[in-house]
Amino acid sequence: MSTGAVALLVTLVTAGVFALLGLLHASKRTINLEDYLVSRNRFGWGMAVATIVSSAMGVWILFSPPQIGATSGIAGILGYCLGSAAPMLLLTRLGPRLRRLMPTGHSLNEFVLYRFGNVMYLLTLAVIVFYMFIYLAAELTAIAKAVQILADVPLGWTALVVITATFIYTTYGGLDATIFTDAIQFVVIVPLLLASVIVAVIGLGGWQAAIAPVQLNAPELLSLANVDGIKMGASLFIAIVAAEMFNQSNWQRVYACRTDSTVKRAFSASTLAILPMILLAGILGLLAMHFGFSDDRAFFSLIQQLSLPLWIVMVVLVLALALVMSTLSSLLNGIASVLTVDLIRLFPQMQSSGLLRASRTLTVAIGIPAIVIASQGFDVLYLFLLADLVCAGAFFPIVYGFYSQKLTGNVAFWSAVIGIAAGALFFPKPDFTPWLSLPFAGDLLVSFTAPVLVSAAISLVCSTFANPQHRFDFDQLQNQAHSYAERDLARVKITE
């Protein structure tokens, strides 16, 4: 069999096994809307850690961190590590607070609706869906590129196979099936990622031989004092921390944890797990620079260059598939979750069974255009940065709104909009050259710092001078959101 045929077979079998395991798990119990979208208070910290890490560590870690390692070196990698881990640490505070404020809530956008009102809610909903859709498209793009590099399989075919297998168990079992398969994928991902680094180092003749060309041709990559690397690392830190606040997958897992203590322990442990994983992925980029590979395909180009035995290449493919399916299932279910809040508002008389069918339909509908985008083969890192820009402008008003009684919905909305606009002025083109002839145009650090600082300044100044009589009462949030099971029970009583 040709390499392409073997790769296609491995893709089909691996994706099929994960889909089958998810289906078998989901078939053991009846799935209602609450289980499908929340799985409230069901999981202990061990399972929670596995699903948090697996859903966060998509196949992007084999593309973006290696690209950063190859172009920005150790300093950039460390920024990526800290930026990927810091949101988990922040959620050890925000997660339990949201559970206390809205014990029967479902999502961040639901909190924003009752905290700030409709206008800020619509902006937040747009940011969440935009970010998670771009994330979804980037994941499909990454796995499609990986299989194309390793076995010359067309981009669209890989994207279609992978997302179809993910649809099978995600649309049937929802979040519960997603978390179950995440745990299995976690067991696959961690050792295979470590094995990939070891194989690459051995294939290059050991660590010293592997980095010798880097020391000779690009010694700045190995220096923590690399200014360009520090700037890129700082940019990534701000971008990722801001963006992950709008990842509904995280908030679903906040509610899926058994207790507030579980939330703190699980997200703290996930912080410690993510740091070395991103570090290992970034090191793969340094190793790829042995041959001068520096784009988002750096790691897979390295694997191809080393002429490794076919079985090792297929092991790398299994790693990529485990990474992508863990994240795709979380993203699909997460987007359906945030949109279901609107379905309930638009169709208040609809039974949960009807909403469940609608949520499943949404899950599939979201994935189809992502396949089209993935077939174009865009730069994965740039796709993420574009989504991160939008999140950076809305980040501060949302987080500040968890604690400030004086921040109003109008101020939150305009500070976010003006912040996003401020960052867009400096954001680069896909080739990372400036759009406009402005000072610092095209500078990523300015692109992400500006929206955070501008939105923070507007929020703080306006809150300082706000009318003290217009303070928000957080206690009222307790009774605003209702579980989907409570909603059906209330409708039955009204009917009677």
C-alpha positions as CSV (number, residue, x, y, z in Angstrom):
1,M,0.0,0.0,0.0
2,S,1.1,3.5,-0.7
3,T,1.8,6.0,2.1
4,G,-1.3,8.0,1.2
5,A,-3.5,4.8,1.3
6,V,-2.0,3.8,4.7
7,A,-2.5,7.3,6.1
8,L,-6.1,7.4,4.9
9,L,-6.8,4.0,6.5
10,V,-5.2,5.1,9.8
11,T,-7.3,8.3,9.7
12,L,-10.5,6.3,9.1
13,V,-9.7,3.7,11.8
14,T,-8.6,6.2,14.4
15,A,-11.5,8.5,13.9
16,G,-13.9,5.6,13.8
17,V,-12.6,4.1,17.1
18,F,-13.1,7.4,18.9
19,A,-16.5,7.8,17.4
20,L,-17.5,4.3,18.4
21,L,-16.3,4.8,21.9
22,G,-18.2,8.0,22.3
23,L,-21.4,6.4,20.9
24,L,-21.1,3.3,23.2
25,H,-20.7,5.6,26.2
26,A,-23.6,7.8,25.2
27,S,-25.9,4.8,24.6
28,K,-25.7,3.7,28.3
29,R,-27.9,6.5,29.5
30,T,-30.8,8.7,28.2
31,I,-29.5,12.1,27.1
32,N,-31.6,15.2,27.9
33,L,-30.9,18.8,27.0
34,E,-29.2,19.5,30.4
35,D,-26.8,16.6,30.0
36,Y,-26.2,17.4,26.3
37,L,-25.0,20.9,27.0
38,V,-23.9,21.1,30.6
39,S,-23.5,17.7,32.5
40,R,-23.8,19.8,35.6
41,N,-21.8,18.8,38.7
42,R,-21.0,15.3,37.4
43,F,-17.2,15.0,37.3
44,G,-14.5,14.8,39.8
45,W,-11.2,16.5,39.5
46,G,-9.3,13.7,37.7
47,M,-11.8,13.5,34.8
48,A,-12.1,17.2,34.8
49,V,-8.3,17.7,34.4
50,A,-8.3,15.2,31.5
51,T,-11.1,17.0,29.6
52,I,-9.9,20.5,30.3
53,V,-6.4,19.7,29.0
54,S,-7.6,17.6,26.0
55,S,-10.1,20.2,24.9
56,A,-7.5,23.0,25.2
57,M,-4.7,21.1,23.5
58,G,-5.8,20.7,19.9
59,V,-3.8,19.8,16.9
60,W,-2.8,23.5,16.8
61,I,0.0,22.6,19.3
62,L,1.8,20.8,16.4
63,F,1.5,23.9,14.2
64,S,1.5,27.2,16.1
65,P,4.0,26.6,18.9
66,P,6.5,24.9,16.6
67,Q,6.2,27.9,14.2
68,I,6.8,30.2,17.2
69,G,9.8,28.1,18.3
70,A,11.3,28.3,14.8
71,T,10.8,32.0,14.4
72,S,10.9,33.5,18.0
73,G,12.9,30.9,19.8
74,I,12.9,30.1,23.5
75,A,11.5,33.6,24.6
76,G,8.5,33.2,22.2
77,I,7.9,29.6,23.4
78,L,7.8,30.7,27.1
79,G,5.3,33.4,26.3
80,Y,3.2,30.8,24.5
81,C,3.5,28.5,27.5
82,L,2.5,31.1,30.0
83,G,-0.3,32.5,27.8
84,S,-1.8,29.0,27.3
85,A,-1.6,28.1,31.1
86,A,-2.7,31.5,32.5
87,P,-6.4,31.3,31.5
88,M,-6.7,28.1,33.4
89,L,-5.3,29.9,36.5
90,L,-7.7,32.8,36.0
91,L,-10.6,30.3,35.8
92,T,-9.8,29.0,39.2
93,R,-11.2,32.4,40.4
94,L,-13.8,33.2,37.8
95,G,-15.2,29.7,37.6
96,P,-16.3,29.3,41.2
97,R,-17.6,32.9,41.2
98,L,-19.8,32.2,38.2
99,R,-21.1,29.1,39.9
100,R,-22.0,31.0,43.0
101,L,-23.6,33.9,41.1
102,M,-25.5,31.7,38.7
103,P,-25.7,28.2,40.2
104,T,-28.1,27.0,37.5
105,G,-26.4,28.9,34.7
106,H,-25.0,27.5,31.5
107,S,-22.6,29.9,29.8
108,L,-20.6,33.1,29.9
109,N,-23.0,34.8,27.4
110,E,-25.9,34.0,29.7
111,F,-24.1,35.7,32.5
112,V,-23.5,38.8,30.3
113,L,-27.2,38.9,29.3
114,Y,-28.4,39.2,32.9
115,R,-25.4,41.3,34.1
116,F,-25.2,43.9,31.2
117,G,-28.4,43.5,29.1
118,N,-29.1,42.8,25.5
119,V,-26.6,45.0,23.6
120,M,-23.5,43.8,25.4
121,Y,-25.0,40.3,25.3
122,L,-25.2,40.4,21.5
123,L,-21.6,41.6,21.2
124,T,-20.4,38.9,23.5
125,L,-22.3,36.3,21.7
126,A,-20.8,37.5,18.4
127,V,-17.3,37.4,19.9
128,I,-17.8,33.9,21.4
129,V,-19.2,32.4,18.1
130,F,-16.6,34.2,16.0
131,Y,-13.7,33.0,18.1
132,M,-14.9,29.4,18.5
133,F,-15.7,29.1,14.8
134,I,-12.3,30.4,13.8
135,Y,-10.8,28.0,16.3
136,L,-12.8,25.2,14.7
137,A,-11.7,26.1,11.2
138,A,-8.1,26.4,12.3
139,E,-8.2,22.9,13.9
140,L,-9.6,21.4,10.7
141,T,-7.1,23.3,8.6
142,A,-4.3,22.0,10.8
143,I,-5.2,18.3,10.6
144,A,-5.9,18.6,6.9
145,K,-2.4,20.1,6.4
146,A,-0.8,17.5,8.6
147,V,-2.2,14.6,6.5
148,Q,-1.4,16.4,3.3
149,I,2.2,16.8,4.3
150,L,2.6,13.3,5.6
151,A,0.7,11.4,2.9
152,D,-0.4,13.9,0.1
153,V,-4.1,13.5,0.9
154,P,-6.3,16.5,-0.3
155,L,-7.2,19.0,2.4
156,G,-10.9,18.8,2.0
157,W,-11.1,15.0,2.2
158,T,-9.3,14.9,5.5
159,A,-11.4,17.7,7.0
160,L,-14.6,15.9,5.9
161,V,-13.6,12.5,7.4
162,V,-12.4,13.9,10.7
163,I,-15.4,16.2,11.3
164,T,-17.9,13.5,10.2
165,A,-16.5,11.1,12.8
166,T,-16.7,13.8,15.4
167,F,-20.3,14.7,14.5
168,I,-21.3,11.0,15.1
169,Y,-20.6,11.0,18.8
170,T,-20.9,14.7,19.5
171,T,-24.4,15.2,18.1
172,Y,-25.6,12.0,19.7
173,G,-24.0,12.1,23.2
174,G,-23.3,15.9,23.6
175,L,-21.0,17.1,26.3
176,D,-21.1,13.9,28.3
177,A,-19.7,11.9,25.4
178,T,-17.2,14.6,24.6
179,I,-15.8,14.6,28.1
180,F,-15.6,10.7,28.1
181,T,-13.7,10.7,24.8
182,D,-11.5,13.5,26.0
183,A,-10.3,11.3,28.9
184,I,-9.3,8.6,26.4
185,Q,-7.6,11.1,24.1
186,F,-5.7,12.6,27.0
187,V,-4.1,9.1,27.7
188,V,-3.1,9.0,24.0
189,I,-1.9,12.6,23.6
190,V,0.5,12.9,26.5
191,P,2.8,9.9,25.8
192,L,2.7,10.4,22.0
193,L,3.7,14.1,22.3
194,L,6.7,13.2,24.4
195,A,7.5,10.3,22.0
196,S,7.4,12.7,19.1
197,V,10.0,15.0,20.6
198,I,12.3,12.0,21.5
199,V,12.0,10.5,18.0
200,A,12.9,13.9,16.4
201,V,15.9,14.4,18.7
202,I,17.2,10.8,18.0
203,G,16.5,11.2,14.3
204,L,18.7,14.3,14.3
205,G,21.5,12.5,16.0
206,G,21.0,13.8,19.6
207,W,20.3,17.1,21.2
208,Q,23.6,18.7,20.5
209,A,23.7,17.7,16.8
210,A,20.0,18.8,16.5
211,I,20.6,22.3,17.6
212,A,24.1,22.8,16.2
213,P,22.8,24.4,13.0
214,V,20.5,26.7,15.0
215,Q,23.4,27.8,17.2
216,L,25.4,28.6,14.0
217,N,22.7,30.2,11.9
218,A,20.2,31.6,14.3
219,P,21.7,31.8,17.8
220,E,19.2,34.4,18.9
221,L,16.5,31.7,19.0
222,L,18.3,30.1,22.0
223,S,18.5,33.3,23.9
224,L,16.0,34.5,26.5
225,A,17.2,38.1,25.7
226,N,15.9,37.9,22.1
227,V,13.9,41.1,21.9
228,D,11.8,39.9,18.9
229,G,11.1,36.7,20.8
230,I,10.1,38.5,23.9
231,K,7.7,40.8,22.0
232,M,6.1,37.8,20.3
233,G,5.8,35.9,23.6
234,A,4.2,38.9,25.3
235,S,1.8,39.3,22.3
236,L,0.8,35.7,22.6
237,F,0.3,35.9,26.3
238,I,-2.2,38.8,26.0
239,A,-3.9,37.3,23.0
240,I,-4.4,33.8,24.4
241,V,-5.5,34.9,27.9
242,A,-8.1,37.2,26.4
243,A,-9.4,34.7,23.9
244,E,-9.8,31.8,26.3
245,M,-12.2,33.7,28.3
246,F,-14.6,33.5,25.4
247,N,-14.1,29.7,24.9
248,Q,-17.4,28.2,25.9
249,S,-15.7,24.8,26.3
250,N,-14.0,26.2,29.5
251,W,-17.3,27.5,31.0
252,Q,-19.1,24.2,30.3
253,R,-16.4,22.4,32.2
254,V,-16.7,24.9,35.1
255,Y,-20.3,23.8,35.5
256,A,-19.5,20.1,34.8
257,C,-17.1,20.0,37.8
258,R,-18.7,18.4,40.9
259,T,-18.0,21.3,43.3
260,D,-16.3,24.7,43.5
261,S,-13.4,23.0,45.1
262,T,-13.2,20.6,42.1
263,V,-13.1,23.6,39.7
264,K,-10.1,25.1,41.6
265,R,-8.2,21.8,41.8
266,A,-8.9,20.8,38.2
267,F,-8.0,24.1,36.6
268,S,-4.9,24.5,38.8
269,A,-3.7,21.0,37.8
270,S,-4.5,21.8,34.1
271,T,-2.3,24.8,34.4
272,L,0.6,22.6,35.4
273,A,-0.1,20.1,32.7
274,I,-0.4,22.6,29.8
275,L,3.0,24.3,30.5
276,P,5.2,21.3,29.6
277,M,3.0,20.3,26.7
278,I,3.4,23.7,25.0
279,L,7.1,23.7,25.8
280,L,7.6,20.3,24.1
281,A,5.6,21.5,21.1
282,G,7.7,24.6,20.9
283,I,10.9,22.7,21.1
284,L,9.7,20.7,18.0
285,G,10.0,24.1,16.1
286,L,13.6,24.6,17.3
287,L,14.4,21.1,16.0
288,A,12.7,21.9,12.7
289,M,15.1,24.9,12.3
290,H,17.9,22.2,11.9
291,F,16.7,22.2,8.3
292,G,15.5,25.8,8.2
293,F,11.8,25.0,8.4
294,S,10.0,28.0,10.0
295,D,6.3,28.2,8.8
296,D,3.3,26.6,10.4
297,R,4.2,23.2,8.8
298,A,7.6,23.2,10.5
299,F,7.1,20.0,12.7
300,F,5.5,17.9,9.9
301,S,8.1,19.1,7.4
302,L,10.7,17.9,9.9
303,I,9.1,14.5,10.2
304,Q,9.0,14.2,6.5
305,Q,12.6,15.2,6.1
306,L,13.9,12.7,8.6
307,S,12.6,9.8,6.4
308,L,11.3,7.9,9.5
309,P,9.8,4.4,9.3
310,L,6.2,4.5,8.1
311,W,4.8,3.2,11.4
312,I,6.4,6.1,13.3
313,V,4.8,8.6,10.8
314,M,1.5,6.9,11.4
315,V,1.9,7.2,15.2
316,V,2.4,11.0,14.7
317,L,-0.8,11.0,12.6
318,V,-2.7,9.2,15.5
319,L,-1.4,11.9,17.9
320,A,-2.7,14.6,15.5
321,L,-6.1,13.0,15.2
322,A,-6.5,12.5,19.0
323,L,-5.6,16.2,19.4
324,V,-8.0,17.5,16.8
325,M,-11.0,15.4,17.7
326,S,-10.8,16.3,21.4
327,T,-10.9,19.9,20.5
328,L,-13.4,19.7,17.6
329,S,-16.0,17.9,19.7
330,S,-15.7,20.5,22.5
331,L,-16.0,23.4,20.1
332,L,-19.0,22.0,18.2
333,N,-20.8,21.3,21.5
334,G,-19.8,24.7,22.9
335,I,-21.1,26.7,20.0
336,A,-24.4,24.8,20.1
337,S,-24.5,25.5,23.9
338,V,-24.2,29.3,23.5
339,L,-26.8,29.5,20.7
340,T,-29.3,27.4,22.6
341,V,-29.7,30.3,25.1
342,D,-31.1,32.3,22.1
343,L,-33.3,29.4,21.0
344,I,-34.9,29.4,24.3
345,R,-35.5,33.1,24.2
346,L,-36.9,33.0,20.7
347,F,-39.1,29.9,21.2
348,P,-40.0,30.0,24.9
349,Q,-42.8,27.4,24.4
350,M,-40.5,24.8,22.7
351,Q,-40.0,21.6,24.7
352,S,-36.5,20.6,25.7
353,S,-36.8,17.6,23.3
354,G,-37.3,20.1,20.4
355,L,-34.4,22.2,21.6
356,L,-32.2,19.1,21.8
357,R,-33.0,18.4,18.2
358,A,-32.3,22.0,17.3
359,S,-28.9,21.9,19.1
360,R,-27.9,18.8,17.3
361,T,-28.8,20.4,14.0
362,L,-26.8,23.5,14.9
363,T,-23.8,21.3,15.7
364,V,-23.8,20.0,12.2
365,A,-24.6,23.3,10.5
366,I,-21.6,25.0,12.2
367,G,-19.1,22.3,11.0
368,I,-20.0,22.5,7.3
369,P,-18.6,25.9,6.5
370,A,-15.5,25.1,8.6
371,I,-14.7,22.3,6.1
372,V,-14.8,24.8,3.3
373,I,-12.3,27.1,5.1
374,A,-10.1,24.2,6.0
375,S,-9.8,23.2,2.3
376,Q,-8.1,26.6,1.6
377,G,-5.1,25.8,3.8
378,F,-4.7,29.2,5.5
379,D,-2.0,29.9,8.0
380,V,-3.1,28.4,11.3
381,L,-1.4,30.9,13.5
382,Y,-2.8,33.9,11.7
383,L,-6.4,32.5,12.0
384,F,-5.9,32.3,15.8
385,L,-4.4,35.8,16.0
386,L,-7.4,37.3,14.1
387,A,-9.9,35.7,16.5
388,D,-7.7,36.8,19.5
389,L,-7.8,40.4,18.4
390,V,-11.6,40.6,18.8
391,C,-11.5,38.9,22.2
392,A,-8.8,41.3,23.5
393,G,-11.1,44.3,23.2
394,A,-14.0,42.6,25.1
395,F,-11.8,40.9,27.7
396,F,-11.5,43.6,30.4
397,P,-15.2,44.7,30.5
398,I,-16.3,41.1,30.9
399,V,-13.9,40.2,33.7
400,Y,-14.4,43.5,35.4
401,G,-18.1,42.9,35.3
402,F,-17.7,39.8,37.5
403,Y,-16.8,42.1,40.4
404,S,-17.7,45.7,39.7
405,Q,-21.2,46.9,40.7
406,K,-20.7,50.2,38.9
407,L,-19.9,49.0,35.4
408,T,-23.0,49.4,33.2
409,G,-24.0,47.6,30.1
410,N,-23.6,50.7,27.9
411,V,-20.1,51.4,29.2
412,A,-19.1,47.7,28.8
413,F,-20.3,47.7,25.2
414,W,-18.6,50.8,24.0
415,S,-15.4,50.1,25.8
416,A,-15.2,46.7,24.1
417,V,-16.1,48.2,20.6
418,I,-13.6,51.0,20.9
419,G,-11.0,48.6,22.2
420,I,-11.5,46.2,19.2
421,A,-11.2,49.2,16.8
422,A,-8.0,50.4,18.5
423,G,-6.4,47.0,18.0
424,A,-7.6,46.6,14.4
425,L,-5.7,49.8,13.5
426,F,-2.4,48.1,14.2
427,F,-3.2,44.5,13.2
428,P,-1.1,43.0,10.4
429,K,-2.0,41.4,7.1
430,P,-1.8,37.6,6.7
431,D,1.9,38.0,5.6
432,F,2.4,40.1,8.8
433,T,3.0,43.3,7.0
434,P,1.0,46.5,8.0
435,W,-2.4,47.4,6.5
436,L,-2.0,51.1,7.2
437,S,0.9,53.5,7.2
438,L,0.8,54.2,11.0
439,P,3.5,54.1,13.7
440,F,3.6,50.6,15.1
441,A,1.2,49.3,12.4
442,G,1.7,45.6,12.0
443,D,3.1,45.3,15.5
444,L,1.4,42.3,17.2
445,L,2.2,43.5,20.7
446,V,0.6,46.8,20.1
447,S,-2.3,45.2,18.3
448,F,-3.2,43.2,21.5
449,T,-2.0,45.7,24.1
450,A,-4.1,48.6,22.6
451,P,-7.5,46.9,22.9
452,V,-7.0,45.7,26.4
453,L,-5.6,49.1,27.7
454,V,-8.2,51.2,25.8
455,S,-11.2,49.1,27.0
456,A,-9.8,49.0,30.5
457,A,-9.3,52.8,30.6
458,I,-12.8,53.5,29.4
459,S,-14.4,51.0,31.8
460,L,-12.4,52.2,34.8
461,V,-12.9,55.9,34.2
462,C,-16.6,55.7,33.4
463,S,-17.2,53.4,36.5
464,T,-15.3,55.9,38.7
465,F,-17.7,58.7,37.8
466,A,-20.8,56.6,37.6
467,N,-23.9,57.4,39.5
468,P,-23.6,55.6,42.9
469,Q,-27.3,54.9,42.9
470,H,-27.0,52.7,39.8
471,R,-25.1,49.9,41.4
472,F,-25.7,46.4,40.1
473,D,-27.0,43.9,42.7
474,F,-25.3,40.5,42.0
475,D,-27.8,38.7,44.2
476,Q,-30.4,39.1,41.6
477,L,-28.5,36.7,39.3
478,Q,-29.3,33.8,41.6
479,N,-32.8,33.6,40.2
480,Q,-32.3,34.6,36.6
481,A,-31.0,31.4,35.0
482,H,-32.8,28.1,35.3
483,S,-31.7,24.6,34.4
484,Y,-33.4,23.2,31.4
485,A,-35.0,20.5,33.6
486,E,-36.4,23.2,35.8
487,R,-37.8,25.0,32.8
488,D,-39.7,22.0,31.6
489,L,-41.1,21.3,35.1
490,A,-42.2,25.0,35.4
491,R,-44.0,24.7,32.0
492,V,-45.8,21.5,33.1
493,K,-47.1,23.2,36.2
494,I,-48.3,26.2,34.2
495,T,-50.1,23.9,31.8
496,E,-51.8,22.1,34.7
